């Protein structure tokens, strides 16, 4: 019954071209469904007492074209072991192992030693390895980005006590790191653009992006695979548009979004 009902409202795991999606309100991301609708739309989540669940849209670029698909969310596993947050990042200079325990601390084990922090991402670009240390807890947010040389000597290249890590995108020539949050009452985002030789450009925006699954940057635009939509941000004009694979009927039942 669930599969038949949900199929009326969305296409799960079906890749679609961005221009095939329906334009929508960017505020759809993070939206809560009405209780009555959730009973039929996601009865498994309803029975567990959840009013909100992420419906992340993955975005990709294939043969020069932007495509996307709606991923299938899982019910949170509250019985998962505490140490299940260990993550191994394999690089050309060796493995980087992150043990991230949130507000209880963490560390990144590198081929050159250990660094304290809540490391959530490690990637390579050019002859360097980069690691992102980021934590968001009870309204406190911070992010630090480290650069490692081939000998695993490192230094901080960026730090902010008000922004959290959202996503990153890496090509052969550049890497992009998106940081975002609300600073007091004001939304703020920063896009870090790192070149192959290690130069970094920082661009700031007066908006925030809270529920981001993945991202890519192409032709002067940032494409964010977000909750319930693809959010497209023009890096020149700062214009924001959103496109969703959800049906009009499903969107009608998101609180605060009128159709």
KABEL-V236828 format. One record per helix or strand of 3 or more residues. SS is the DSSP state (hx for helix, st for strand). FROM is the first residue (numbers start at 1). TO is the last residue. Records with the same first field share a line. If there is no record, write none. Layout:
BEGIN
SS->FROM-TO / FROM-TO
END
This chain:
BEGIN
hx->2-7 / 18-20 / 26-28 / 35-41 / 43-48 / 82-85 / 102-104 / 248-252
st->22-24 / 56-62 / 65-70 / 86-91 / 94-100 / 106-110 / 113-116 / 119-125 / 128-137 / 140-148 / 154-160 / 164-170 / 174-183 / 186-195 / 200-205 / 212-218 / 221-227 / 229-234 / 240-244
END
